Amino acid sequence: MLPNPDRADLPTVASPSACPAGRPARRRYRAAVLGLLAALPATLVAFGPAAPAEAQRRVIGGAVVSTADHPWMVAVASRQQFGNGRSGQFCGGALVTPTKVVTAAHCFYDEAKGRRVERPGLKVVVGRDDLRGSVGREVPVEAVWIHPDYAFAANMNDVAVLTLTESQGARPVIDLVGQGDTEPYREGNRAQVYGWGDTSGKGDYSPTLRGVDVSVIPDRTCAQAYPGGSDGHFDARGMVCAGAEKGGKDACQGDSGGPLVVAGRLAGLVSWGTGCAEAAHPGVYTRVAAVADAVRSVL
């Protein structure tokens, strides 16, 4: 689990270059946060030692964006657990119906123990660009559905659906890609990822929503980047990679569960990776086309 930037008694997230080599790949939530990073120096991006394969993902190389343009983008929050400074945000998510939000299953797991945990006072923050403010709404969550075949250790089927207590009415939602759809995952397809995560690799979590353009990475390339062991294992049956050929653009801590959007549809969810924005290790996302039917069954 990653440090909570609202808690002064906890250490800040180390930069990729400060992380010990040989640690497993990490998931990308803030304990945990995901954020878009301002571009990192090329040497740091490409050659920093690997960070854990568990949950590490922030938006790097991105720019400030607005929920006015991306109204389905939401923050998943627990003020009781993560403090008030950033509205209690610890993951991202996407509104797919007026009462349902899709996010990552690992946001509801203890990183160290590998088991499900409660998030007290769980809410979804809607229509708030700046987490330090009060614009928008904080909507309570009444139920959390985790994919029945979610495998924490293997990072497979990393998807959850949150049911809101209040309908968001006419607020625009985002469509999921279809089950088995392959078109969104063609090599080189342009995609966008969004979040409030770390933007420097040093625990500088963005208070404002950020987004970055990335490209879909071929499955064969991702399999070479993540063959197993400390770097984690990529499985194309349920995962997809995205990033930039030379690194410098990625999601990271605090971005977990946030949307990877291809041609206006939800194609991926920020899941895990080694380091952030490394040329040799692109970000790994839940492949929505592999879980779309299961998700739709609970919408």
N, C-alpha and C positions, 0 to 999 in steps of 0.2 A: 504494500500500500504506500502511496506517495504522501509526502508531507502536506499538511493543511496550511496554506498561506495565511489563513486568518488567525492562526495560533502562534504567538511569539515564542512559546515554549518548545516548539518543534523546529528541527533544522530545516533550512531551505533546500530545495532540490539542487543537487550538484550538477554542474555542466557536464555534457557528454565527455569532455576531455578529462574530467576529474573522476569519472566512474572507473572502478577497477575492471581490468580486462577479465574475460572469462566468466562473467556473471550471466545468468540466463536472460533471455529477452523479456521485456516487461509489458504488461497491459497498460492502458493509457488513461487511468482515471486518477482523480485527486483524492487522495485520502488525507487525496487523489484528484487531479484536474487535467483537462486537455486544452491546449491553446495554440494559436497560430503564431509562429515565431517570426520576428524580424529576421532578415537573411543573416545567416551565420557566416563567419569567415570560411573560405573554401577549405583551408587546412583543417579546421575544426570539424566541418561537415563531413569531409571525406575520410579523415584519418583518426578521429577520436576513437579510443578503445570502446568496445561494446558495453552497453549498459544491459541490465537484466531483460530477458524475453517475457516478462510478465505483463506490465501495463503501461508502457511509456509512450505517450503521444500528445504533442501540442501542435498548434498551427504555426508553422514556421515559414518565413518568406512571404507572409500574407499582408493584407491591408484591412483597415477598419471597414466593416459593412453594417447594414442595418436590417432589423427585423421588418422594417417597412417593405423592403425588397424581398425578404425571405421570411414571410410571416409564420411559416411552419416550424422555424427554428426555435427550440426551447432549451432552457437550462433545467437540469434535474438537481434538486436542492434539498438540503436538510440543515436548517439553521441550528438545530439542537446539537448536531454532530460536527458541523463544519464552520459554525460561527456566522456572524452577521455582516462582516466586511464586504463580502461578495455575494450577498443574498443566500449564502449557504451552498453555493453551486459546487458540485463534485463531478458531474458528468453532463453530457449534452444529449439531445434527443430530437426527434422529428414528429410533429403532429400529423397523423395520417387519417384520422377522423375527428369530428368535433370533441370526442371523449377519449381518444386513444393516442398514446405516444409510444413510438418505437425507440428503443435504446439498446445498450449492451447488457447482457446478463451479468458480466463480471463486475459491473457497478454495484451489484448486490452480494458480492462475495468478499470474504476476508482474504487479503492477498497472502498473508503469512500462513494461515491455517487451511486455506482452500475450501472453506465451507461458507454456506449462505449466512448472511447477517441481516439484521433489521436496520433500517434507516429511519430513526424516529422523526416524526414531523415531516415526513416526505411530501414534497410539493414539486410542481412543475411551474417554472417562471415563464410567463408568456408575454411577448411584446416589450421586453426590456433589453435594450442594447447595452446599457451601462449597469452592471450589477451593483454599483454603489448607490444607485438611485432607487426611486419608488414607482417609476413609470411602468405601466402594464399591470399584470395580475399574478399573484401567487396562488395557484390552484391546488388544493389538497389531492393526494392520490389515495384512492380507496382500495386498489388491488394491484398486485404485481404478478404478472405471469412470466415464468422463465421457461424457455424451450425445454420440453421434457427430455430431450437428448443432449442438452448442454453438457459438454465435457470440459470442466475447468482446467485440468492439466493440459489437455490437448488444444484448448481454445476453439473447439468446434461448436457450431450452432450457438454462437455467442450473441444471443438476441433475447430481449425482454419486451413485454408490452405493459404499459402502465395505463390503468383506467382512472380517469379523472372524476371527481365528485360533481363537477359542473361542466356542462357542454360549452364549448367555445363558439357555438352558434355558426355564424357565417364566416368565421375566420378561415382563410384559405388553408388547405392541407396539401400534402405532397403525396403523389401516387407511388406505390411500390412497383418495381420491375416485376415481370411475370415469372412464375415458377419455371425454371429451366431455360429462361431467356439467355441467350449468349451474346446478342448484339451489344449490350452495354459494356461488355468486357473485352471487346476487341482491342488488340495492341495499339497504343497511341491515342485511344479515345480521350478527349478532354473531359476532365471532371473537376468538381469543386468540393472542398471540405471546409467545414465551419466549426468554430468553437471559441471558448474563453480561456484556453490553456496557456501554458508557459510560452513565453516569446523569446527567451534568451538562453535557456538551458541552465539558468541559475535561480530558478524559483520566481521569475518575474511573470506572474500570471496576469494576463490581460483582464482589466475590468470591463473592457468593451468587446463586443463581438467582432471577430475577425474571420476572414475567409481567404483561401488561396487556391489558385488553379494548379492542378496536378494532371498527370497522364497515367492511364492504365498501363501497368507493367505486364509483360508476357508471363504466363504461368511458369514457363520453363526457367525464366530469369529469376523469378521469385523462389522457385524450388532450389536453385543453386545458392541463393542468398541465405535460405533457411533450410538446410539439409537435416536438421536435428541437433541434438546436443544442446550446448549452452545458448546457441543462437535461436533455438526453437525450430519447430517443424511446420513447414507450409504444406497445406493440403488443399489443392485446387477444387476439391469437391465442395468445400464450404468457405473458402477464403479467396480474396483477390488482393493484389498489391497495387499501390499507386504512389507516385512520387515524381521526381525529376531525374533524368539520366545522370546529371552531375551532382545530384543532391541539392540541399538548400531549400527545399519545399516539402513540408510534411505536417502531420498532426503530431501531438505529443501529450505530456502529462496534462490532465484536465480536459482533454478532448474526447475521452472515451464515450462511446455511444452516439457521438455526433454523426451527421449524415455525410456520406460521399454521394454526390449528385451527378448523374450523367444524363444529359439531354432532358433535364427537368424532372427526372424521376429518382427515387431513392434506390441506389444500386449497392451501397455498402454502408457499414457502420464502423467507426473507429474502434479497433480491437487491440492490437498489440504490435510489437516490433522491437528490434535491437537499436538502441540509441534513438536519435531523432534527426531526420534530414540527412542521413548518411548516404552517400552515393551507392555504397555496397549493400545497404540494408533499407529498402523501401518500406513504407508503412503497410501493415497488413490489416485488412478490413474483412468483416463478415460479408460473405457473398449473399446478398439479399435474395437473389434468384434461387438459392438453395433452401431458403427457409420461408419463402413467400406464402406457400400454401398453409404452413403451420401458423404463421402470423395471421393470415386472413381468417383462419378458423376461429380466432378469438376476438376479432374486430366487431 
